Amino acid sequence: MNTRLLGILCIAGSLIAIVGTLFFQVEFLDTDTTLGKVVGFLWAIGAIAGLIGLILSNGVGSNPMVRAVASLPIIALTLNTVANIAQVAGLVSPDSILLIFGFLGLMAGMVLVGILTIAAKTWPGWRRFVPLFIILVMILNGAAGFDNNLGRALSTGVWVLLGYAVATAEPAPKLAQNPTA
């Protein structure tokens, strides 16, 4: 898959979230409107695309086990997206276990991805620190109590950096084919 396209999707999802929170005053809380869920869905799709691009560009390395562990935030974002769709449909309550596991999985998964990206040393310079910077901004934003639209725009907008890093990263080298396979 084209990592440049995945990076662009991540940038687009983040920009949609920024515009939604700042200009349309969309909130991503449990009591959101349907418009908030749509904007959150588009942001999540962009974030998933950015994380897939990170993995495909060997940002976390080429080890299959490490790549599997790096998929944890993708699974968490998928859980959150499914829970939000089910909530809009009236199938689950705002305190669904899917949302709780999705939130905790995203936080823990992004810390792991940040550590794995730094340890892999395959992305040069500042790119290596982007996943850890994203989770740091999200945690500090929540800890500082920025439960307003500017804080939400900052937490979702910082994913633009991941999209840019993925879109401009060098293509991953092709894995050598085993002649006996």
C-alpha positions as CSV (number, residue, x, y, z in Angstrom):
1,M,0.0,0.0,0.0
2,N,1.2,3.5,-0.7
3,T,2.4,5.1,2.5
4,R,2.2,8.6,1.0
5,L,-1.5,8.2,0.5
6,L,-1.9,6.9,4.1
7,G,0.0,9.9,5.4
8,I,-2.3,12.3,3.4
9,L,-5.4,10.5,4.8
10,C,-4.0,11.0,8.3
11,I,-3.4,14.7,7.6
12,A,-6.9,15.1,6.1
13,G,-8.6,13.4,9.1
14,S,-6.7,15.6,11.5
15,L,-7.6,18.8,9.6
16,I,-11.2,17.8,9.5
17,A,-11.1,17.3,13.3
18,I,-9.4,20.7,13.8
19,V,-12.0,22.5,11.6
20,G,-14.9,20.6,13.3
21,T,-13.7,21.5,16.8
22,L,-12.7,25.1,16.2
23,F,-15.2,26.3,13.6
24,F,-18.3,24.1,14.2
25,Q,-17.8,23.7,18.0
26,V,-18.0,19.9,17.6
27,E,-17.3,17.9,20.8
28,F,-16.1,14.3,21.0
29,L,-17.6,13.5,24.3
30,D,-20.2,10.8,25.2
31,T,-23.1,13.2,24.8
32,D,-22.0,14.3,21.3
33,T,-24.3,15.1,18.4
34,T,-24.2,12.9,15.4
35,L,-22.0,15.5,13.6
36,G,-19.4,15.0,16.4
37,K,-19.5,11.3,15.8
38,V,-19.0,11.8,12.1
39,V,-16.1,14.1,12.6
40,G,-14.6,11.7,15.2
41,F,-15.1,8.8,12.8
42,L,-13.2,10.7,10.0
43,W,-10.4,11.6,12.5
44,A,-10.2,8.0,13.6
45,I,-10.0,6.7,10.0
46,G,-7.2,9.2,9.4
47,A,-5.3,8.2,12.5
48,I,-5.6,4.5,11.6
49,A,-4.3,5.3,8.1
50,G,-1.3,7.1,9.7
51,L,-0.5,4.2,12.0
52,I,-0.8,1.7,9.2
53,G,1.6,3.9,7.2
54,L,4.0,4.0,10.1
55,I,4.0,0.2,10.3
56,L,4.3,-0.2,6.5
57,S,7.2,2.2,6.3
58,N,9.1,0.1,8.8
59,G,8.9,3.0,11.3
60,V,8.7,0.4,14.1
61,G,11.1,-2.1,12.4
62,S,10.5,-5.1,10.3
63,N,10.0,-7.7,12.9
64,P,6.5,-9.3,12.6
65,M,6.0,-9.5,16.4
66,V,6.9,-5.8,16.8
67,R,4.5,-4.9,14.0
68,A,1.8,-6.9,15.7
69,V,2.3,-5.1,19.0
70,A,2.4,-1.8,17.1
71,S,-1.1,-2.6,15.9
72,L,-2.6,-2.1,19.4
73,P,-3.6,1.5,18.8
74,I,-5.2,0.6,15.5
75,I,-7.3,-2.0,17.3
76,A,-8.2,0.5,20.0
77,L,-9.3,3.1,17.5
78,T,-11.3,0.5,15.7
79,L,-13.0,-0.4,19.0
80,N,-13.8,3.3,19.7
81,T,-15.2,3.7,16.2
82,V,-17.4,0.6,16.4
83,A,-18.6,1.8,19.8
84,N,-19.4,5.3,18.5
85,I,-21.4,3.9,15.6
86,A,-23.3,1.6,17.9
87,Q,-23.9,4.5,20.3
88,V,-25.4,6.6,17.4
89,A,-27.6,3.6,16.5
90,G,-28.7,3.4,20.1
91,L,-27.3,-0.1,20.7
92,V,-24.9,0.8,23.5
93,S,-24.7,3.3,26.3
94,P,-22.1,6.1,26.6
95,D,-20.2,4.2,29.3
96,S,-19.7,1.1,27.0
97,I,-16.8,-1.2,27.8
98,L,-15.7,-0.8,24.2
99,L,-15.1,2.9,24.7
100,I,-13.2,2.2,27.9
101,F,-11.0,-0.5,26.4
102,G,-10.6,1.6,23.2
103,F,-9.4,4.7,25.2
104,L,-7.0,2.7,27.4
105,G,-5.7,0.7,24.4
106,L,-5.1,3.9,22.5
107,M,-3.1,5.4,25.3
108,A,-1.0,2.3,26.1
109,G,-0.6,1.4,22.4
110,M,0.7,4.9,21.5
111,V,3.2,4.7,24.3
112,L,4.4,1.4,23.0
113,V,4.5,2.6,19.4
114,G,6.5,5.7,20.5
115,I,9.0,3.5,22.3
116,L,9.2,1.0,19.4
117,T,9.7,3.8,16.8
118,I,12.5,5.3,18.8
119,A,14.1,1.9,19.4
120,A,13.9,0.9,15.7
121,K,16.0,3.8,14.5
122,T,14.6,3.4,11.0
123,W,13.1,6.9,10.8
124,P,15.7,9.7,10.8
125,G,15.7,12.8,13.0
126,W,12.5,14.2,14.3
127,R,10.3,11.6,12.7
128,R,11.4,9.0,15.2
129,F,9.9,11.0,18.1
130,V,6.5,11.9,16.5
131,P,4.4,9.0,18.0
132,L,5.7,9.6,21.5
133,F,5.1,13.4,21.0
134,I,1.5,12.7,20.0
135,I,0.7,10.7,23.1
136,L,2.6,13.2,25.3
137,V,0.5,16.0,23.9
138,M,-2.7,14.0,24.4
139,I,-1.8,13.1,28.0
140,L,-0.7,16.6,29.0
141,N,-3.8,18.1,27.4
142,G,-6.0,15.8,29.5
143,A,-4.0,16.4,32.6
144,A,-4.0,20.1,32.2
145,G,-7.8,20.0,32.0
146,F,-8.1,21.5,28.5
147,D,-11.6,20.1,28.1
148,N,-12.5,22.7,25.6
149,N,-12.5,23.0,21.8
150,L,-9.0,24.4,21.7
151,G,-7.7,21.4,23.7
152,R,-9.6,19.0,21.5
153,A,-8.2,20.6,18.4
154,L,-4.7,20.3,19.8
155,S,-5.1,16.7,20.7
156,T,-6.5,15.7,17.3
157,G,-4.4,18.2,15.3
158,V,-1.1,16.9,16.5
159,W,-1.7,13.8,14.4
160,V,-0.9,16.0,11.4
161,L,2.7,15.5,12.3
162,L,2.3,11.7,12.0
163,G,0.6,12.1,8.6
164,Y,3.4,14.3,7.4
165,A,6.1,12.0,8.7
166,V,4.5,9.0,7.0
167,A,3.8,10.9,3.8
168,T,7.4,12.1,3.5
169,A,9.2,9.0,4.8
170,E,11.4,7.1,2.5
171,P,9.7,4.0,1.1
172,A,10.4,0.8,3.0
173,P,12.8,-1.5,1.3
174,K,11.3,-4.7,-0.1
175,L,11.9,-7.7,2.0
176,A,14.3,-10.3,0.4
177,Q,12.5,-13.3,-1.1
178,N,13.6,-16.6,0.2
179,P,14.7,-18.7,-2.8
180,T,13.7,-21.9,-1.2
181,A,10.1,-20.8,-0.5
